[in-house]
Amino acid sequence: MLTGGPLDVLTGDYLAELTMLILARDRLKDPSLGYARTFLRQMEECLGLAHERGVRIVVNAGGLNPARLADELRQLADRLGIGAAVAHVEGDDLLPRRAELGLPEGLLAANAYLGAFGIAACLDGGADVVVTGRVTDAALVAGPGIARFGWTPADLDALAGAVVAGHVLECGAQATGGNYAFFREHDVTRPGFPIAELHPDGSSVITKHPGTGGAVTTGTVTAQLLYETGGAHYLGPDVTARLDTVRLTPDGPDRVRIDGVRGEAPPATLKVGLNRLGGHRNEVAFVLTGLDIEAKAALVRRQFEAALPPGARPAELRWTLARTDHPDADTEEAASAYLRLTARDRDPAKVGRELGKAAVESGLAGYPGFHLTAPPGPGAPYGVFTAAYVDAKAVEHTAVLPDGRRIVVPPAPVTSEPAHGEQRLPELLPEPLPAGPTRRAPLGLVVGARSGDKGGDANLGVWARGEDGWRWLAHTLTVQRLRELLPETAELPVVRHLLPNLRAVNFTVTGLLGEGVAAQHRFDPQAKALGEWLRSRHLDIPTRLLDSPEATQ
């Protein structure tokens, strides 16, 4: 990014929910840690180049210890002889105030999602590098916008536009063809990174450096806009961005303009990410080959249950049979299925030695062809991520400038209700597509999808590539139809939102991921491939869509 062309600010998002748990465990071992050490290594190579080119750096790599990372960066700059001014943002760490704020016991980390005005204060204070702890991902882009254009908390539309641009940028190459449903249409071998050209009114153009791989299209930008957003109201500490007002228009090769974004007052509360240890888990994968797969799986379960000593049964035992086997296969692996056993318990002993013994001791007395993908391990702790909400006025959002001055950033002066949670809008359905001939085919031939996690919930966005596809999609992919196509969602709460400007429907599936990614509740613990599973399901699709230029083949 530094060598590809002119930049004002280079941003980096380091803090996934799972990352916060990893950093919390680092801090347990050594209180001086808790930040993303990879960023420090990157700066050894890049800080001099950024300073030489006048590029300012804004990252949330401070994690749980932004002050320490800022100190390390100053020492690095001194060693390299670079006069870089470093500032940081703090106040998100609420663990020392857990009891006062009514947060639960037993936490490893409790961090409020701060907004963008602390970053802006650091930049206004002369910082070349700004490191933060837990801020919203979009704040990394909105903060530089505030500093450049002088936006105030009252400039809700401009802030909302910057938040949308920040959301597009936050996952890097996901906006330039990475993880894109129609990846075969572009060379995504090595996609470039996206750039947002911000304007004073909050509108932006998403692009990338010339000569880099991938592509920036309304499709790639739509896919990222639908990623982990939920409904039309995208809540943040500075503004609520109305995703149903976003307009995308092509602006030349690898250029997409984002405008029309409306902003509303933010909620009166801040989201707080809570990380704790949930217990211990272990996993054993049995390989079942050839004939009688179902009967072999049933025998494994019977023998395993009988082999567990009294009192040694874990609190949770989950069996999953993946029928990856093919009939008359020409390789042994293609003839094999996998029976996965996952065990969880607060007592590490119940997912350790006795579990492993029960799994392997029938090896010479079990199903024909018995073997495992790997010997059972001793079990390991797993984490749990949940969210809480606290009054924004109770959080001391603080910008620590390069000269050591501390500036307290006040919360948003005007807030809206509800404080958090889903805000439902009436469904404005387009005219249905006229009835006509259909053909049984995979859904993914006519729609794209992007999915991901929010704690224990899954988010799934699906978009059509043209107006006819949108008219069909909005009426066809209902909550009931989703449950039919994805049976794992059948018994779970599912909420659907329409985003007509994006020709998209967005679903939130509550509880699909159990206690979140660190708990490894299901095969795809972050729901990254949930959208691709949906696109692979077959249903009756109008032939006018399947035969249109917008359909994939």
DOVEX-738080 format. One line per field, with one value per residue (C-alpha): residue number from 1; z, x, y; residue in three letters. Coordinates in pm, 1 decimal. Layout:
BEGIN
gukol	[NUM;...]
c3	[Z;...]
c1	[X;...]
c2	[Y;...]
torti	[ALA;...]
END
This chain:
BEGIN
gukol	[1;2;3;4;5;6;7;8;9;10;11;12;13;14;15;16;17;18;19;20;21;22;23;24;25;26;27;28;29;30;31;32;33;34;35;36;37;38;39;40;41;42;43;44;45;46;47;48;49;50;51;52;53;54;55;56;57;58;59;60;61;62;63;64;65;66;67;68;69;70;71;72;73;74;75;76;77;78;79;80;81;82;83;84;85;86;87;88;89;90;91;92;93;94;95;96;97;98;99;100;101;102;103;104;105;106;107;108;109;110;111;112;113;114;115;116;117;118;119;120;121;122;123;124;125;126;127;128;129;130;131;132;133;134;135;136;137;138;139;140;141;142;143;144;145;146;147;148;149;150;151;152;153;154;155;156;157;158;159;160;161;162;163;164;165;166;167;168;169;170;171;172;173;174;175;176;177;178;179;180;181;182;183;184;185;186;187;188;189;190;191;192;193;194;195;196;197;198;199;200;201;202;203;204;205;206;207;208;209;210;211;212;213;214;215;216;217;218;219;220;221;222;223;224;225;226;227;228;229;230;231;232;233;234;235;236;237;238;239;240;241;242;243;244;245;246;247;248;249;250;251;252;253;254;255;256;257;258;259;260;261;262;263;264;265;266;267;268;269;270;271;272;273;274;275;276;277;278;279;280;281;282;283;284;285;286;287;288;289;290;291;292;293;294;295;296;297;298;299;300;301;302;303;304;305;306;307;308;309;310;311;312;313;314;315;316;317;318;319;320;321;322;323;324;325;326;327;328;329;330;331;332;333;334;335;336;337;338;339;340;341;342;343;344;345;346;347;348;349;350;351;352;353;354;355;356;357;358;359;360;361;362;363;364;365;366;367;368;369;370;371;372;373;374;375;376;377;378;379;380;381;382;383;384;385;386;387;388;389;390;391;392;393;394;395;396;397;398;399;400;401;402;403;404;405;406;407;408;409;410;411;412;413;414;415;416;417;418;419;420;421;422;423;424;425;426;427;428;429;430;431;432;433;434;435;436;437;438;439;440;441;442;443;444;445;446;447;448;449;450;451;452;453;454;455;456;457;458;459;460;461;462;463;464;465;466;467;468;469;470;471;472;473;474;475;476;477;478;479;480;481;482;483;484;485;486;487;488;489;490;491;492;493;494;495;496;497;498;499;500;501;502;503;504;505;506;507;508;509;510;511;512;513;514;515;516;517;518;519;520;521;522;523;524;525;526;527;528;529;530;531;532;533;534;535;536;537;538;539;540;541;542;543;544;545;546;547;548;549;550;551;552;553]
c3	[0.0;78.0;-253.0;-479.0;-499.5;-300.0;34.5;317.2;583.2;605.0;834.8;977.9;1165.6;1394.7;1644.4;1558.9;1850.5;1866.0;1860.8;2177.1;2357.1;2230.7;2350.5;2686.8;2733.2;2634.0;2902.4;3162.1;3095.3;3079.1;3184.0;2948.4;2647.5;2511.0;2184.4;1828.1;1809.7;1436.9;1384.5;1564.8;1334.8;1032.6;1151.1;1161.3;782.5;701.3;951.6;773.9;434.8;572.6;740.0;427.3;216.4;467.8;522.8;865.3;1020.9;1220.5;1361.7;1646.6;1706.8;2065.9;2162.8;2542.6;2593.1;2353.1;2585.9;2587.9;2209.3;2173.0;2395.6;2191.9;1872.2;2013.7;2107.0;1759.3;1595.5;1811.7;1716.7;1349.0;1374.0;1256.4;1403.5;1414.4;1661.3;1825.8;2003.5;2137.9;2239.1;2561.8;2791.2;2628.5;2892.9;3147.4;3328.4;3626.3;3664.8;3619.4;3947.8;3927.1;3579.5;3670.4;3437.5;3520.4;3712.4;3564.6;3265.5;3088.5;2902.3;2884.0;2618.7;2502.2;2132.3;2112.9;1827.5;1593.5;1771.5;1986.5;1673.0;1522.1;1834.7;1807.7;1441.9;1519.6;1790.6;1533.3;1550.0;1264.9;1412.8;1615.5;1793.6;1967.9;2171.1;2097.4;1866.6;1603.4;1286.5;1086.3;1329.2;1173.8;857.6;1012.5;1250.0;970.9;795.3;1105.7;1133.4;762.6;720.4;1069.7;1110.8;1442.4;1617.7;1450.0;1098.4;1105.4;730.6;672.8;965.6;839.2;493.8;645.4;860.1;549.7;373.8;682.7;685.3;321.1;399.1;731.9;590.5;331.8;11.8;80.2;-102.2;-404.3;-491.3;-191.5;-67.7;-350.1;-464.2;-833.2;-798.3;-1136.1;-1310.4;-1192.5;-1135.2;-755.6;-728.0;-542.8;-495.4;-409.6;-105.3;-121.8;-92.4;8.8;-136.7;121.4;37.2;267.4;251.4;363.2;18.9;-105.5;-398.2;-333.4;-556.0;-546.4;-669.9;-1046.6;-1144.9;-835.4;-867.0;-802.9;-889.6;-738.2;-867.1;-730.0;-662.7;-455.8;-259.7;-205.9;-73.7;187.9;283.1;369.2;579.4;950.3;948.6;1035.0;969.4;797.8;1111.0;1152.4;1510.7;1621.3;1900.3;1678.4;1440.6;1326.1;954.9;750.2;516.8;333.7;201.3;53.5;-320.5;-525.9;-877.3;-1105.9;-1137.4;-1392.1;-1396.5;-1040.6;-897.8;-713.5;-570.9;-237.9;-162.5;-29.8;311.7;584.1;946.7;1264.7;1625.4;1784.2;2074.9;2430.4;2512.2;2400.2;2309.7;2531.5;2414.8;2702.1;2683.3;2936.0;2951.3;2893.6;2989.5;2814.7;2489.7;2292.5;1952.7;1793.4;1425.2;1325.6;959.7;818.1;479.5;216.2;280.1;571.2;679.2;890.4;1065.6;1137.2;1289.8;1510.0;1629.7;1722.9;1933.0;2112.7;2194.2;2303.4;2537.6;2693.8;2742.0;2935.9;3311.7;3543.8;3629.7;3340.3;3088.0;2971.1;3003.6;2625.5;2368.0;2005.8;1717.2;1355.7;1056.1;739.9;438.8;229.4;84.7;-281.8;-420.6;-622.9;-537.8;-707.1;-394.4;-36.1;93.4;-156.0;-22.6;338.7;567.4;895.2;1228.0;1453.3;1830.2;2018.0;2398.0;2636.1;3011.1;3276.9;3426.0;3205.8;3326.5;3158.5;2813.9;2863.0;2922.5;2984.2;2672.7;2462.0;2605.5;2528.8;2172.3;2090.6;2302.1;2060.4;1779.1;1745.5;1835.3;1643.7;1290.3;998.6;884.3;1220.2;1229.5;1344.5;1173.2;1473.0;1823.1;2083.9;2261.3;2625.2;2560.2;2568.5;2717.0;2498.6;2517.2;2504.2;2357.1;2459.7;2435.8;2701.8;2689.7;2921.2;2936.4;2702.8;2969.5;3201.4;2962.1;2965.5;2601.7;2611.2;2342.7;2462.4;2232.3;2128.1;2385.5;2665.0;2691.1;2765.9;2601.4;2723.9;2434.6;2537.3;2430.0;2153.2;2271.1;2109.0;2119.3;2001.7;2121.1;2126.7;2293.2;2116.4;1939.7;1614.3;1468.3;1226.2;919.9;721.2;430.4;104.6;-139.8;-511.2;-763.6;-793.6;-1106.5;-1342.1;-1333.4;-1596.8;-1660.1;-1399.5;-1382.4;-1084.7;-1026.5;-757.9;-606.5;-652.5;-1029.1;-987.5;-648.5;-447.3;-72.7;205.4;563.2;896.6;1273.5;1546.4;1869.8;1870.9;1588.6;1216.1;962.4;604.3;324.0;-18.9;-317.8;-672.6;-969.6;-1154.4;-1104.6;-1217.2;-981.6;-696.7;-765.8;-747.0;-451.7;-225.9;-263.5;-269.3;-1.3;303.3;653.5;601.7;273.3;435.5;708.9;444.1;250.0;560.1;804.8;1075.5;1113.8;1137.1;1515.0;1565.5;1567.0;1223.6;1135.3;775.7;659.8;311.8;162.2;-170.0;-276.0;-263.8;-403.8;-97.2;189.6;513.6;775.0;1138.2;1271.6;1649.5;1828.4;1524.1;1646.1;2009.7;2233.0;1946.3;1737.3;2026.6;2148.9;1809.8;1835.6;1477.6;1172.2;1037.6;1368.2;1213.3;953.2;681.9;436.0;535.5;231.1;-2.0;143.0;69.8;-286.4;-346.9;-256.0;-540.1;-594.3;-879.8;-1043.9;-1328.6;-1658.1;-1749.3;-1465.9;-1543.9;-1910.5;-1847.5;-1892.6;-1516.5;-1432.7;-1371.4;-1553.5]
c1	[0.0;285.1;462.0;157.4;60.8;-34.1;-207.5;-292.8;-368.9;-298.8;-535.1;-529.1;-789.7;-638.8;-917.0;-1154.2;-1355.2;-1125.0;-817.8;-933.0;-943.3;-594.7;-460.5;-631.1;-455.1;-126.2;-185.2;-249.3;96.7;268.3;92.3;316.6;159.2;-194.2;-123.5;-75.6;295.0;268.1;202.5;522.3;716.0;548.6;653.4;1015.6;990.6;740.6;759.8;1046.8;877.4;548.1;723.2;922.5;605.9;397.0;150.8;-11.1;-95.7;-410.8;-457.1;-637.4;-338.6;-313.3;-567.9;-575.0;-261.3;-244.8;-22.9;244.5;232.1;268.9;579.5;723.2;666.2;846.7;1142.6;1138.9;1130.5;1425.7;1627.6;1558.3;1624.5;1274.4;1104.8;757.4;506.4;300.9;-33.4;-284.4;-647.7;-754.4;-1054.2;-1213.6;-1077.5;-1356.9;-1222.6;-1089.0;-1437.7;-1629.0;-1818.4;-1897.3;-2049.2;-2242.6;-2050.0;-2031.3;-1749.5;-1489.1;-1399.4;-1064.0;-1143.7;-1419.9;-1376.4;-1613.4;-1636.6;-1522.5;-1587.5;-1377.4;-1337.5;-1045.1;-854.9;-933.0;-802.8;-474.4;-436.2;-524.6;-257.5;11.9;34.4;198.2;91.5;-225.2;-280.3;-604.1;-756.5;-1110.1;-1274.9;-1534.2;-1372.0;-1515.2;-1369.8;-1029.0;-1157.2;-1408.9;-1145.2;-917.1;-1226.3;-1318.9;-964.8;-948.8;-1291.4;-1368.2;-1691.5;-1871.0;-2107.2;-2392.7;-2272.7;-2459.9;-2486.9;-2116.9;-2023.4;-2256.4;-2098.3;-1750.9;-1868.1;-1997.3;-1664.3;-1485.7;-1698.9;-1608.6;-1236.7;-1222.1;-1172.7;-915.0;-930.1;-1286.4;-1381.9;-1161.8;-1267.3;-1152.1;-1411.6;-1637.9;-1923.8;-1851.2;-1474.1;-1437.9;-1521.4;-1199.0;-836.0;-832.8;-505.6;-360.0;-625.1;-510.7;-626.7;-912.4;-878.4;-1151.8;-1137.9;-1337.6;-1515.1;-1630.9;-1997.1;-1909.4;-1946.7;-1660.6;-1516.5;-1384.1;-1090.6;-749.8;-401.2;-348.3;-195.7;-306.3;-517.5;-882.9;-1150.8;-1363.9;-1721.0;-2065.7;-2080.2;-1761.9;-1862.3;-2216.9;-2076.6;-1867.9;-2152.2;-2364.2;-2089.9;-2179.2;-2417.1;-2759.8;-3042.2;-3068.2;-2965.5;-2587.7;-2538.1;-2218.0;-2095.6;-2086.3;-2377.1;-2634.8;-2575.8;-2883.5;-2769.9;-3102.6;-3001.5;-2664.9;-2632.0;-2362.2;-2275.5;-1984.4;-1732.9;-1492.4;-1273.1;-1220.0;-1406.9;-1741.5;-1904.7;-2089.2;-2328.3;-2674.1;-2597.5;-2817.9;-2716.4;-2921.3;-2823.9;-2629.4;-2763.6;-2706.9;-2509.7;-2180.4;-2141.2;-1892.7;-1720.0;-1684.4;-1436.7;-1415.8;-1307.7;-1606.7;-1448.4;-1245.8;-1305.5;-1167.5;-1233.6;-1187.7;-1248.5;-1317.0;-1261.0;-1530.8;-1449.8;-1646.8;-1976.0;-2223.6;-2119.1;-2430.9;-2401.6;-2032.9;-2112.5;-2380.4;-2133.9;-1876.5;-2131.2;-2248.9;-1896.0;-1784.9;-2081.4;-2021.6;-1650.4;-1688.0;-1641.5;-1925.4;-1900.1;-1662.5;-1923.9;-1866.4;-2147.3;-2177.4;-2112.2;-2184.2;-2160.1;-2145.5;-2131.2;-1994.1;-2078.7;-1778.7;-1767.2;-1836.2;-1955.8;-1705.9;-1435.8;-1096.7;-907.2;-943.0;-1000.8;-1282.3;-1441.2;-1432.3;-1664.3;-1581.9;-1755.8;-1656.0;-1698.3;-1679.6;-1679.9;-1708.4;-1700.9;-1581.4;-1372.9;-1064.7;-1038.9;-1368.4;-1240.4;-890.4;-743.5;-1063.7;-1227.2;-923.0;-914.4;-1282.3;-1225.0;-924.8;-961.2;-1212.3;-961.5;-912.0;-1270.3;-1470.5;-1582.8;-1373.6;-1111.1;-1099.4;-864.6;-860.5;-738.8;-505.9;-457.3;-678.3;-506.5;-538.3;-813.4;-780.7;-959.2;-1205.5;-1329.9;-1671.5;-1757.3;-2071.7;-2184.8;-2311.0;-2411.0;-2316.0;-2409.6;-2174.5;-2132.7;-1973.4;-1678.8;-1375.6;-1276.7;-932.9;-689.1;-326.2;-137.4;228.8;327.7;152.9;-153.5;-473.5;-798.4;-1122.6;-1361.7;-1724.5;-1998.2;-2238.5;-2450.0;-2769.7;-2872.9;-3167.7;-3369.6;-3373.4;-3033.1;-2933.8;-3072.5;-3260.2;-3459.5;-3718.9;-3830.5;-4145.6;-4066.9;-4099.1;-4135.0;-4084.3;-4339.7;-4315.4;-4170.3;-4446.2;-4508.8;-4329.8;-4135.6;-3880.0;-3588.5;-3441.2;-3093.7;-2853.8;-2955.1;-2599.3;-2639.3;-2849.1;-2752.7;-2440.9;-2398.8;-2160.5;-2181.8;-2004.1;-2038.1;-2146.8;-2074.2;-2299.1;-2519.5;-2468.8;-2524.2;-2611.7;-2652.8;-2784.7;-2803.0;-2937.4;-2740.1;-3027.7;-3375.4;-3556.1;-3342.0;-3426.4;-3800.3;-3775.3;-3535.7;-3736.4;-4050.8;-3882.8;-3614.8;-3836.0;-3747.2;-3943.8;-3765.9;-3427.8;-3512.8;-3608.1;-3286.8;-3062.4;-3210.5;-2956.5;-3150.9;-3494.0;-3535.3;-3352.7;-3481.2;-3426.2;-3485.3;-3495.8;-3422.8;-3466.7;-3214.1;-3374.2;-3098.6;-2853.8;-3108.5;-3036.5;-3192.0;-3003.4;-3067.8;-2961.3;-2969.5;-2957.7;-2756.6;-2633.6;-2273.6;-2342.1;-2105.0;-1905.8;-1602.0;-1368.1;-1610.3;-1593.6;-1964.1;-2007.1;-1815.2;-1790.1;-1757.2;-1765.0;-2034.4;-1792.6;-1927.5;-2294.2;-2368.8;-2191.8;-2391.4;-2709.8;-2595.8;-2538.4;-2896.2;-3137.0;-3479.0;-3711.6;-3568.8;-3734.5;-3568.0;-3565.6;-3313.9;-3109.7;-3083.9;-3002.4;-2648.6;-2630.4;-2649.8;-2329.3;-2265.0]
c2	[0.0;238.0;181.0;147.7;513.3;821.9;776.8;1014.5;753.0;380.3;189.1;-160.8;-364.7;-629.1;-703.6;-984.6;-1123.7;-1426.7;-1200.9;-1026.3;-1361.3;-1450.0;-1114.1;-1160.6;-1494.4;-1327.3;-1064.6;-1335.1;-1476.6;-1137.0;-813.4;-615.4;-789.6;-774.3;-592.5;-722.3;-791.9;-858.0;-487.7;-395.9;-629.0;-470.3;-126.2;-234.2;-262.1;11.5;298.0;472.1;445.8;578.1;872.1;950.8;959.9;1152.4;868.5;861.9;525.9;448.0;97.4;-76.6;-304.1;-176.6;-440.6;-460.9;-252.6;45.3;252.7;-18.3;-54.7;323.7;310.7;24.4;222.0;525.8;308.4;154.4;498.1;609.1;299.5;361.3;733.2;824.7;1130.8;978.0;1120.9;844.9;882.5;636.8;605.1;439.1;406.1;102.3;-140.0;-178.3;-483.5;-280.1;-130.5;-455.5;-449.0;-77.1;-120.8;-434.2;-665.2;-1037.2;-1204.0;-1436.5;-1219.8;-1218.0;-896.2;-637.8;-371.6;-101.9;-26.2;336.9;575.8;786.3;1120.3;1005.4;907.0;1246.6;1422.5;1231.8;1328.3;1689.7;1674.8;1599.3;1220.4;1034.2;700.8;640.7;309.7;226.1;-48.4;-165.6;85.4;8.9;-118.6;171.4;428.5;371.6;543.1;783.8;925.9;1050.5;1188.1;1390.2;1523.8;1615.2;1776.3;1901.6;1708.8;1749.6;1505.4;1693.8;1601.7;1272.6;1215.7;1277.2;1054.1;780.6;795.8;760.9;469.5;292.0;351.8;222.0;-90.6;-156.4;-120.5;-304.2;-654.2;-555.3;-758.9;-874.5;-551.7;-623.7;-977.6;-1178.2;-1429.3;-1309.7;-1533.0;-1471.9;-1504.4;-1676.0;-1348.4;-1179.9;-1271.7;-1293.5;-1482.4;-1186.3;-916.1;-566.2;-375.0;-124.9;252.3;496.4;845.3;1040.6;1366.8;1650.3;1541.5;1186.8;1032.1;821.0;630.8;281.4;191.1;22.5;91.6;46.6;-284.5;-473.9;-786.8;-843.8;-591.0;-316.4;-346.1;-274.9;-649.6;-670.2;-359.4;-490.2;-817.6;-637.8;-401.2;-704.9;-863.8;-892.8;-596.3;-735.0;-490.5;-154.4;35.9;-1.5;112.1;282.9;508.6;820.3;765.2;512.9;461.5;377.4;100.9;117.4;461.4;356.5;417.2;242.8;359.0;269.4;553.0;407.9;96.0;-36.0;263.0;252.8;564.9;544.4;828.4;907.2;760.9;904.4;912.9;915.0;976.5;689.1;484.1;605.3;292.2;143.9;-219.2;-403.5;-721.3;-969.4;-1257.1;-1539.6;-1900.3;-2124.7;-2454.1;-2721.6;-2906.7;-3196.5;-3342.6;-3684.0;-3758.8;-4120.5;-4215.3;-4444.4;-4596.9;-4781.3;-4956.9;-4934.9;-4583.8;-4520.6;-4857.6;-4801.7;-4461.6;-4616.2;-4883.8;-4616.9;-4432.7;-4747.2;-4861.6;-4516.7;-4466.6;-4806.9;-4738.5;-4413.7;-4476.7;-4374.6;-4009.5;-3935.5;-3825.4;-3466.6;-3215.7;-3196.5;-3465.4;-3377.2;-3624.1;-3505.3;-3737.6;-3574.1;-3788.6;-3698.4;-4051.8;-4127.6;-4463.1;-4666.7;-4409.5;-4422.0;-4306.5;-4425.0;-4071.9;-4017.8;-4337.9;-4211.1;-4019.0;-3847.5;-3896.7;-3608.9;-3621.1;-3291.9;-3287.0;-2992.2;-2964.1;-2719.9;-3003.0;-3057.2;-3417.5;-3505.3;-3411.0;-3549.2;-3892.0;-4089.5;-3947.4;-4039.3;-4392.9;-4447.4;-4331.7;-4553.4;-4867.9;-5019.3;-4984.0;-5359.3;-5448.6;-5190.9;-5123.2;-5254.4;-5007.0;-4825.2;-4527.9;-4165.8;-3851.0;-3799.0;-3941.1;-3771.0;-3483.6;-3378.0;-3123.9;-2747.9;-2448.0;-2262.4;-1907.5;-1747.6;-1408.4;-1223.9;-863.4;-625.5;-259.2;25.0;390.2;579.0;846.8;590.1;528.5;760.8;772.5;936.6;1051.5;1056.9;1294.2;1265.4;1530.7;1339.2;1560.6;1370.9;1477.1;1325.9;1267.6;1328.9;1086.7;1179.8;1475.9;1346.9;983.3;779.0;484.1;191.0;184.7;-137.0;-439.0;-486.7;-197.6;-328.2;-137.8;-217.5;-447.6;-251.5;-536.7;-478.6;-597.6;-976.0;-1128.6;-1250.4;-1623.9;-1825.4;-2145.0;-2254.9;-2492.9;-2676.7;-2529.9;-2403.2;-2069.1;-1940.9;-1924.9;-1608.8;-1457.5;-1383.2;-1424.3;-1325.2;-1452.8;-1422.2;-1413.5;-1177.1;-1359.9;-1664.6;-1534.9;-1577.0;-1301.7;-1390.6;-1137.9;-1237.6;-1006.0;-1016.4;-889.1;-722.2;-585.2;-901.8;-1108.2;-869.8;-892.9;-1270.3;-1285.2;-1053.0;-1264.8;-1606.7;-1610.1;-1572.9;-1683.5;-2003.2;-2077.0;-2014.9;-2265.4;-2521.4;-2469.1;-2459.2;-2712.3;-2619.1;-2292.3;-2455.0;-2432.1;-2102.4;-1742.0;-1587.7;-1222.3;-1095.5;-741.1;-598.5;-355.5;-253.8;-11.0;-302.4;-550.5;-758.8;-950.4;-988.3;-1256.1;-1280.7;-1637.8;-1623.3;-1891.0;-2082.8;-2047.8;-2135.1;-1939.6;-1792.0;-1875.4;-1959.4;-2225.3;-2406.8;-2495.5;-2613.1;-2728.1;-2370.7;-2179.9;-1830.2;-1903.9;-1795.7;-2052.9;-2036.9;-1822.7;-2064.0;-2354.2;-2158.8;-2082.8;-2454.2;-2549.6;-2624.9;-2474.6;-2385.1;-2072.3;-1878.1;-1964.2;-1592.5;-1546.1;-1856.7;-1759.5;-1392.4;-1249.5;-1194.7;-1567.0;-1761.2;-2085.8]
torti	[MET;LEU;THR;GLY;GLY;PRO;LEU;ASP;VAL;LEU;THR;GLY;ASP;TYR;LEU;ALA;GLU;LEU;THR;MET;LEU;ILE;LEU;ALA;ARG;ASP;ARG;LEU;LYS;ASP;PRO;SER;LEU;GLY;TYR;ALA;ARG;THR;PHE;LEU;ARG;GLN;MET;GLU;GLU;CYS;LEU;GLY;LEU;ALA;HIS;GLU;ARG;GLY;VAL;ARG;ILE;VAL;VAL;ASN;ALA;GLY;GLY;LEU;ASN;PRO;ALA;ARG;LEU;ALA;ASP;GLU;LEU;ARG;GLN;LEU;ALA;ASP;ARG;LEU;GLY;ILE;GLY;ALA;ALA;VAL;ALA;HIS;VAL;GLU;GLY;ASP;ASP;LEU;LEU;PRO;ARG;ARG;ALA;GLU;LEU;GLY;LEU;PRO;GLU;GLY;LEU;LEU;ALA;ALA;ASN;ALA;TYR;LEU;GLY;ALA;PHE;GLY;ILE;ALA;ALA;CYS;LEU;ASP;GLY;GLY;ALA;ASP;VAL;VAL;VAL;THR;GLY;ARG;VAL;THR;ASP;ALA;ALA;LEU;VAL;ALA;GLY;PRO;GLY;ILE;ALA;ARG;PHE;GLY;TRP;THR;PRO;ALA;ASP;LEU;ASP;ALA;LEU;ALA;GLY;ALA;VAL;VAL;ALA;GLY;HIS;VAL;LEU;GLU;CYS;GLY;ALA;GLN;ALA;THR;GLY;GLY;ASN;TYR;ALA;PHE;PHE;ARG;GLU;HIS;ASP;VAL;THR;ARG;PRO;GLY;PHE;PRO;ILE;ALA;GLU;LEU;HIS;PRO;ASP;GLY;SER;SER;VAL;ILE;THR;LYS;HIS;PRO;GLY;THR;GLY;GLY;ALA;VAL;THR;THR;GLY;THR;VAL;THR;ALA;GLN;LEU;LEU;TYR;GLU;THR;GLY;GLY;ALA;HIS;TYR;LEU;GLY;PRO;ASP;VAL;THR;ALA;ARG;LEU;ASP;THR;VAL;ARG;LEU;THR;PRO;ASP;GLY;PRO;ASP;ARG;VAL;ARG;ILE;ASP;GLY;VAL;ARG;GLY;GLU;ALA;PRO;PRO;ALA;THR;LEU;LYS;VAL;GLY;LEU;ASN;ARG;LEU;GLY;GLY;HIS;ARG;ASN;GLU;VAL;ALA;PHE;VAL;LEU;THR;GLY;LEU;ASP;ILE;GLU;ALA;LYS;ALA;ALA;LEU;VAL;ARG;ARG;GLN;PHE;GLU;ALA;ALA;LEU;PRO;PRO;GLY;ALA;ARG;PRO;ALA;GLU;LEU;ARG;TRP;THR;LEU;ALA;ARG;THR;ASP;HIS;PRO;ASP;ALA;ASP;THR;GLU;GLU;ALA;ALA;SER;ALA;TYR;LEU;ARG;LEU;THR;ALA;ARG;ASP;ARG;ASP;PRO;ALA;LYS;VAL;GLY;ARG;GLU;LEU;GLY;LYS;ALA;ALA;VAL;GLU;SER;GLY;LEU;ALA;GLY;TYR;PRO;GLY;PHE;HIS;LEU;THR;ALA;PRO;PRO;GLY;PRO;GLY;ALA;PRO;TYR;GLY;VAL;PHE;THR;ALA;ALA;TYR;VAL;ASP;ALA;LYS;ALA;VAL;GLU;HIS;THR;ALA;VAL;LEU;PRO;ASP;GLY;ARG;ARG;ILE;VAL;VAL;PRO;PRO;ALA;PRO;VAL;THR;SER;GLU;PRO;ALA;HIS;GLY;GLU;GLN;ARG;LEU;PRO;GLU;LEU;LEU;PRO;GLU;PRO;LEU;PRO;ALA;GLY;PRO;THR;ARG;ARG;ALA;PRO;LEU;GLY;LEU;VAL;VAL;GLY;ALA;ARG;SER;GLY;ASP;LYS;GLY;GLY;ASP;ALA;ASN;LEU;GLY;VAL;TRP;ALA;ARG;GLY;GLU;ASP;GLY;TRP;ARG;TRP;LEU;ALA;HIS;THR;LEU;THR;VAL;GLN;ARG;LEU;ARG;GLU;LEU;LEU;PRO;GLU;THR;ALA;GLU;LEU;PRO;VAL;VAL;ARG;HIS;LEU;LEU;PRO;ASN;LEU;ARG;ALA;VAL;ASN;PHE;THR;VAL;THR;GLY;LEU;LEU;GLY;GLU;GLY;VAL;ALA;ALA;GLN;HIS;ARG;PHE;ASP;PRO;GLN;ALA;LYS;ALA;LEU;GLY;GLU;TRP;LEU;ARG;SER;ARG;HIS;LEU;ASP;ILE;PRO;THR;ARG;LEU;LEU;ASP;SER;PRO;GLU;ALA;THR;GLN]
END
